[in-house]
């Protein structure tokens, strides 16, 4: 009897090895929750390349809705500014990629965007309130260009996901 129980456990353990690993779905943004959950377990660099694209674009769009480029740079999503530029390029969102580059030039005055959030926040602080307001106004102008950009990131991302299977 004990031998039979052992056999059942062994058989059960073997069948689990051959179960397919959960994969990201092919429809964005429905697949974003899966990718975000996976990122919380394995970290950003543990994501598969397609998952990183979905993650970056999902975070980027959320921050743009919440407060534009300034919000994007101040949030943890800004940690992945370089990867977000690459993701925009990968899906063919050239107008939005160019606007991100413009926002980077405005906010960081030609310097690289710090990977560390605290360093980005410090760099976005300006010596005077008037100068800080000028930055806010300049970024708001780029935000308006983003709002009018004809590209649909959702459509472009889904087209890219279909092509990159």
N, C-alpha and C positions, 0 to 999 in steps of 0.2 A: 504494500500500500504506500509506504513512504517513497519507494522507488518510482511509483506512478506519479506521485505529486511532484517529485523532482523533474520528471520528464515533462510534465505540463508546464512548469515554471520555465524550464529551458526552452521549450517550444515557443512559449509566449515571449521570452526575451529575444529569441532569434527573429520572430516576426516583426518586432519593433525596429530592429536594425534596418529593415528593408522598407519601412514606411517612408514615403517621400517627405522631404523637409518642406515646411510651409514656404511658399514663395509669394512675392509681391504680385498683386493683380496687375492687369494691363490697362486699367482705366484710372486716369488721374482726374480729380483728386480723391476718388474713393480709396485708392491704395495708400494714401498718405498716412492714415492712422497706423497701418501695418508697419510702414517704414519708420515712423516716429517711435513706435513701441520697440522695434528692433534696435534702433539707434540707442535707446535708453539702456538696452542690455549689452550691446557690443561696442558702443561708441561710434562716433562719426567715421573713423577710419576703418572700422570693422564692417561697414556697409559695403555691399556690392556696388560696382560703378553705376548701374542703372538706379539703384536705390539712393545713392548720393545725389543724383540729378533730381529725383523726385523730392528728396528731403530739402535740398537747397531751394528749389523753386517754390515748394510749399511754404517754407519759412519766410522766404522773400515776399511772396504775395501776402501772407498774413501781416507782416510788418508794414508793408506798403499800405494796406487797408487801415491799420491802426494809427499810422502817423507819418507815413512817407519815408523818404530816405533817412531823415534824421533819426526816426524811430528804428529803422533797420540797423544803422550804425551803432546805436546805443544798446541794442538788444544782443542776446547771445547769438542770434542769427548772423550778426556782423562778424562773428569769429570766422565765418566761412565765406567772406566776401570774395576771395579769389576763386573758390570752388563755385560760388554762385555765378560769377562771370563766365566760367567755363561751362556751367550748365546752360546758361542762356545762349551761349554760342552753340553748344551741342544741339539744342532743339531748334535753332535757327531764329531766335528772337534778337535779331541784330539791333533793332531800334532800342529795345529795352536795355540790351547790353551797352550800347553807346550812352544811354541815359545814366546807367549806373557808373560808367567811366566819368561822365560829366559831374555827377554828384560827388564822386571820389575826389576829383580835381577841386571842386568847390570846398568840400569839407576838410580835406587834408592837404590842400595847397600844393599838390604835386608830389607829396610824399606817399610812401606805401601805407596802406591801412594796417594799423597794429592788429595783430592776432588776438592780443589780450584785451578783454573788454574794458578793464580799468584804464589801460593806456589809451584806448580809443576815447573813452569818456573824458579823460584829462586833456587829450589833444583837441577835442571839440569845444572845450571851455575856452572862452576868449577873454582877453585882458579887461575889456569893458563891456558894460551892458549894451551899449550902442553897437559895438563890434559884433557881439553875440546875436543881436537882432538882425544885423546885416547878413550874417551867416544863415539865420533862420529864413530870412526873406529870399536869399539866393537858392536855398534848398527847396523852399516852397515853389519857386518858379520851375525848378526841375521836376518837382512832384506834379505840377500841372501838365507839363509835357508828357509825363508818364501816363497821366489820366487820359490824355487824348491819343496816346499811341494806339495805332490801329491793330497792333498784334494782340492776339488772344493767346496768352500763355497756356491756357488749358488745352486749346486745340493744337497748338504747336507741340506741347508735351505729349499729348496722346498720339499724334502723328509720329513723333520720334520714338515713342515706346513701341508702336507697331513696327516701325522700320528696324529697330535695334534688337528684335527678339533673337 
